Each structure stands twice: as C-alpha cells, then as structure tokens.
C-alpha cells in the first residue's frame, strides 16, 4: 500500500511539464525525462529518489536492476513460518491496530491472522499515516522479511495491500535495493515494480535500441537489448531472467574491454623517446655491480622493457612482483638504460619512508659508478631543495627519487625519459597524469606493484598496460615459515621471538587498528606495548613503536631506529606494511591475525625473509575465531605465493575492497562480477579485440551505436586517465 502520490499535471499544465517537451523534441530521448514526471512519483518522491539512490531520470530507474526475485504466486500459511523462512507472502485478516511507546520509540503494531496462526506487523516510521490507511477486520495480502523477537515472529515495514484474488497474485516479483527513508514514503519493492511497469508502458523498443550488431550478438546467443532490460525486471520464466542477466553482464564487460582495447591502441600509437642503444652504464652495472645474479624472470622483464623503449613509442608497462622478488634491480637497470641514451629518470613512491628506502638502496647500488642520485620529498627544504631543482632543470642530476613532491609545478626536468611509479594503486589518477607532462614527449612509464593482482582484475584495472611478472625469488632466499598459534600459546611465542633476538635478529610485532583515530584501539595498543616491555626488558632490549597517531617526524625517527638496527623490536600498526626493507628482521608476529585481510597479512609477511637467515611469520589469534577468519589463516599457512593469495582474497572480498575504486580506476559494474563472471570477461575481451582490429575508429555503420555508448560511458568515468 502506497501513501498518496504527488499529483502530476495533465494537458492543462503542458507548458510546465518538461515531459511533453521531451516527446516533441525527438533529439532528446524519453529516457532523459526527469523521474518526477513518471506516473506515481511526483516532486517529493522524485527528490527522495535522487538523494537516496541517485535516480534522476527515467533511464536511471530502468537501470536500477532487481538483485533477486520472489515467487508471488506462493501464499504461505502463517503457521508454516519457521527459522529458515526469510521473505514470505501471507494473506489474512488484520486486527488489533494500535500505537505503543513514546517519542522516538513510538511504533504502530497490528496483528494478522489466518486459520493456522497469527503474526505481528510493525511500523517504526510513518506510523500515523499507516494507522489512517489500515482498516480493522479487512483481509490483506502481506509481503516482507521475517524476524523474531522474544520468541515470536514479526514482519517490520511489510508491503501490504487489500486482498483482491483477481489482481494480487503476481508471478516472479523483482526485489530491488531500497532504503529505509524510501520505504517510509511508500517506495517499496512492490512500488519499484509498479513504477518500472508504468515506465515500460511509456517506452517502445526504439527507445532502447540494439547496440550490438548481429554478427557480434548471434555467436554468443545474446538476446535483444530491449528484451533483456524488460526481462531483467519482469521475467515470465527463470530462463528469461538468466538470458537477460547474461546479455546485460556481457554488454557491461564488453564496453569496458572495448575502452581498454582503444586505450591500448592509443598507447601503441603514442609517440615516445627511442632508447636506441644499451650503453656503458647498463653494461658496467650488469657485469661488475650486480649484488646477485639476475633470475630468469628478471632477465625476461628487462628484455621486454628494452624492446618497448627501442620502438619510438611510449612504453606503458605494469611490473608485478611479489614482495622481495627483485623489482628494484629491474627499475635501476631500466633507469640506466635511460641514462645511456641521454635522458633523466625518476622513481616516485607514495610515502617518505618508502622513498627514503629506494633512495638508500639505489644510491648504494650506484655509488661505485659515480652516478648521482638525490632524494626529493616534502621535507627537503631550503638550499638543498633549490640545488636539486636547479640540477634537474639543467640536466646535471640524472636520477631523482621522490614522493608526490616530484609532480609539483616547480619541479622541471631537462630531459625526463623514464618515470618509475612504485605501489601504483596508492596514487590518485590526477597525480600520475601530471608526471607525464614533465617532458614535451611523454616519458616511458614503468608501474611497479608488490600487491599481486589477479588476472581477471588486471584485465579491468590495467588492461591497457603491457604486463610483466617476476615470478621467481632471488637465489639464496629461504621461504618464510608461517605458523598459526592461538592465544593460549602466547608464552611459547614470546620466548621464541626473544630467542631469535638474542641471536642478533630483529622482530616486528604488529597490531590491528581499524581506525587510527579510534580511542579504544589506541588505548589497547598502548596496553599491549606495555606487555611487550615485560617480555623484552628495556635494560637489555631496545623497543621502537610506530602508529598512525604519532606525528610524522616521530614515526619516521622510530622507524629509522629499527632500520638502522638501533632497536631490536618494532611494535607497530599496519603503517609498516609496504616497502620497509630490514634484511636483519627475521620474525613477523601478527597479533589478532583474525582481524586482518589476506593481502594485508601477506604484505606484512613480506617485511621479513629479506636476508640469508630463516624467517618466520607467526599468526596469533584468539582461542575462538570465525569460520571466515580461519579460512584466511589456513590460506596464509599453506602458501607464500602472492598471486594465489590475491586470487583467494579477490574471491572472498571483491575488487572494490581490495583496491580503493576511486584511486585505482576499478569499474563498478551494475551486474557483472569479474570473479564470478571470469568466463564472460574472457569472451568479451576477445570480442572487443576483434572489433578494434577490424574497425579501430568504430567508424563502420554497424558500430555507431557502440561508439555512442563508449562516448557516454567515457564522460561518466575516468577510464581515459587510468594510466
């Protein structure tokens, strides 16, 4: 039952009703009509739909798809409701309508009974309006979610309407996502269905034209677009619903893969600097200064980079390598290639700590070759900063390592040929784009990430980049031993860590912090820190602590103590998960490991195992953990393969949680799921590549509708700027 609807002007109001203008001016589709001009909506509901669900037009409503269906031909006896009942449709007589409670706790209560039992119906909001609308001793049809309170079943805010055997019983009713505010205003699942039905009465098949040509649609058995959108809302059969869902998922993924294919085409056509030779810097480093022999994977990646940079086209390459796989050496040798050809190179990291680590390691690698490397971060000031900027501008400084300070307008390069970006998904789209403008022709780009990206996600996040993978660890590295221990074994764990420290090693003890600002978590961390000091007496051991509530300089100072070996134990929150390199650290203890995600634990584990000594990762949990947490712990103990872990993490959490969508450029699909729909993703990737190979500009008549869709999608996203 819906509350009174806002009135919509009739023919006498034709001049103030934009809907009529949309119908007269055929250059604008009826689907662009404001949502308030749909029968049953009106100004107030229209505003609410905009605020709550971002539904502003007829088209937005059309693409607000149901997420499940309920068979409304089935009417359940009230007495048949049990613990397994989730949603239910019942019919009965309404009695005992009354209000109870005061103020904000006030609610409307009514009882519905049939010949088997009775159930309580509740309204916490909109109670006064519902009380006026409901009638005692009338027969009603009720639909809603079943809850239990004090041992009795009830339904809160049910859909309810007077019983009419001729019109009440429907087929598969769509279930839409809605909000409490909308439900209070009477916009329920049933209302959404009615509004969408009213919209379909207005539109024709030409309002939803087919965008896929027959030669693309038929091989994949895709139904027509109009049918798909109608069936997704109102399927007559389960087969129709499946056909509609498959078609619409296919279309979503196909459009995204087309965008990627076109970006890839643009990149291959983008003019770049030609690195025509492998010169003295590269060869001297390779023959005389390598700290260890390159793995076959590193050699393969360097060959790919060499080939890319020699073509005269801009390189856009993603380098994936698990923690400790030797990406930095590849980056250094790529930068030497730039130097050999008369260019400068830079590497940009997301934090000062990580930038410093790169600076120290790269400086050490190149110190015997007389190559100058400088560090440029926000904390570099005064004369030192001025000198670095001058040396970059006149070309006397060949390599600079920095943070986002590198993209400031005051930083000018003489001839930047290669930009290396570490931990790419930590940078915003706009920040990366500004780096490309540091030369008249865009520099070659090497994006590095130690966060393994599953293949399906890489196809959507970085599909426009060439991908290189370092899938071998450098020789001499021992696999980290990972064990799970429960709180009852804490004493043995601490004694083991103390024994390792007594042998000259260092250890991390990492605690979870949901929010760095949460007072309880902070107080808990400080209490835990005091416990650590009991195990590691301060007269004998040195302990450093880093957490998000410290000032940046204090955090850097404590981190530096641990990096230099001045502290034996580092007590930390997850601020240390990326980039810290302490070869002497051999133990990683992750406290309350059940509160960490898979990728987070794997990144933390990667902080140890960087030296020649055997390293250990101990996952310490409470004595009782949830099934899902235990599953994560088991995966961590069973493998150190970052790509396997990333696949599992993606399956458990989804792409939006793994990589912040605003930062990374992950496309948010309405229906498609890149994990569950990996087979469709593969189909659409091949189809998109075939279309672009045949018609790169999408200029053929049969591709005009696709091209128009791409233009619309491009305006609504930042796809063109992802990399």
C-alpha positions, 0 to 999 in steps of 0.5 A: 500500500502506497501513501498518496502520490504527488499529483502530476499535471495533465494537458492543462499544465503542458507548458510546465511539464518538461515531459511533453517537451521531451516527446516533441523534441525527438533529439532528446530521448524519453529516457532523459525525462526527469523521474518526477514526471513518471506516473506515481512519483511526483516532486517529493518522491522524485527528490527522495529518489535522487538523494537516496539512490541517485535516480534522476531520470527515467533511464536511471530507474530502468537501470536500477536492476532487481538483485533477486526475485520472489515467487508471488504466486506462493501464499504461505500459511502463517503457521508454516513460518519457521527459522529458515523462512526469510521473505514470505507472502501471507494473506489474512485478516488484520486486527488489533491496530494500535500505537505503543511507546513514546517519542522516538520509540513510538511504533504502530503494531497490528496483528494478522491472522489466518486459520493456522496462526497469527503474526505481528506487523510493525511500523517504526516510521510513518506510523500515523499515516499507516494507522489512517490507511489500515482498516480493522477486520479487512483481509490483506495480502502481506509481503516482507522479511521475517524476524523474531523477537522474544520468541515470536515472529514479526514482519517490520515495514511489510508491503501490504495491500487489500486482498483482491484474488483477481489482481494480487497474485503476481508471478516472479516479483523483482526485489530491488535495493531500497532504503529505509527513508524510501520505504517510509514514503511508500517506495517499496519493492512492490512500488519499484515494480509498479513504477518500472511497469508504468515506465515500460508502458511509456517506452517502445523498443526504439527507445532502447535500441540494439547496440550490438550488431548481429554478427557480434550478438548471434555467436554468443546467443545474446538476446535483444537489448530491449528484451533483456532490460524488460526481462531483467525486471519482469521475467515470465520464466527463470530462463528469461531472467538468466538470458537477460542477466547474461546479455546485460553482464556481457554488454557491461564487460564488453564496453569496458574491454572495448575502452581498454582495447582503444586505450591500448591502441592509443598507447601503441600509437603514442609517440615516445623517446627511442632508447636506441642503444644499451650503453656503458652504464647498463653494461658496467652495472650488469657485469661488475655491480650486480649484488646477485645474479639476475633470475630468469624472470628478471632477465625476461622483464628487462628484455621486454622493457628494452624492446618497448623503449627501442620502438619510438613509442611510449612504453606503458608497462605494469611490473608485478612482483611479489614482495622481495622478488627483485623489482628494484634491480629491474627499475635501476637497470631500466633507469640506466638504460635511460641514462645511456641514451641521454635522458633523466629518470625518476622513481616516485613512491607514495610515502617518505619512508618508502622513498627514503628506502629506494633512495638508500638502496639505489644510491648504494647500488650506484655509488661505485659508478659515480652516478648521482642520485638525490632524494626529493620529498616534502621535507627537503627544504631550503638550499638543498631543495633549490640545488636539486631543482636547479640540477634537474632543470639543467640536466646535471642530476640524472636520477631523482627519487621522490614522493608526490613532491616530484609532480609539483609545478616547480619541479622541471626536468631537462630531459625526463625519459623514464618515470618509475611509479612504485605501489601504483594503486596508492596514487590518485589518477590526477597525480600520475597524469601530471608526471607525464607532462614533465617532458614535451614527449611523454616519458616511458612509464614503468608501474611497479606493484608488490600487491599481486593482482589477479588476472581477471582484475588486471584485465579491468584495472590495467588492461591497457598496460603491457604486463610483466611478472617476476615470478621467481625469488632471488637465489639464496632466499629461504621461504618464510615459515608461517605458523598459526598459534592461538592465544593460549600459546602466547608464552611459547611465542614470546620466548621464541621471538626473544630467542631469535633476538638474542641471536642478533635478529630483529622482530616486528610485532604488529597490531590491528587498528581499524581506525587510527583515530579510534580511542579504544584501539589506541588505548589497547595498543598502548596496553599491549606495548606495555606487555611487550616491555615485560617480555623484552626488558628495556635494560637489555632490549631496545623497543621502537613503536610506530602508529598512525597517531604519532606525528610524522617526524616521530614515526619516521625517527622510530622507524629509522631506529629499527632500520638502522638496527638501533632497536631490536623490536618494532611494535607497530600498526599496519603503517609498516606494511609496504616497502620497509626493507630490514634484511636483519628482521627475521620474525613477523608476529601478527597479533589478532591475525583474525582481524586482518585481510589476506593481502594485508597479512601477506604484505606484512609477511613480506617485511621479513625473509629479506636476508640469508637467515630463516624467517618466520611469520607467526599468526596469533589469534584468539582461542575462538575465531570465525569460520571466515577468519580461519579460512584466511589463516589456513590460506596464509599457512599453506602458501607464500605465493602472492598471486594465489593469495590475491586470487583467494582474497579477490574471491572472498572480498571483491575488487572494490575492497581490495583496491580503493575504486576511486584511486585505482580506476576499478569499474563498478559494474551494475551486474557483472562480477569479474570473479564470478563472471571470469568466463564472460570477461574472457569472451568479451575481451576477445570480442572487443579485440576483434572489433578494434582490429577490424574497425579501430575508429568504430567508424563502420555503420554497424558500430555507431551505436557502440561508439555512442555508448563508449562516448557516454560511458567515457564522460561518466568515468575516468577510464581515459586517465587510468594510466 
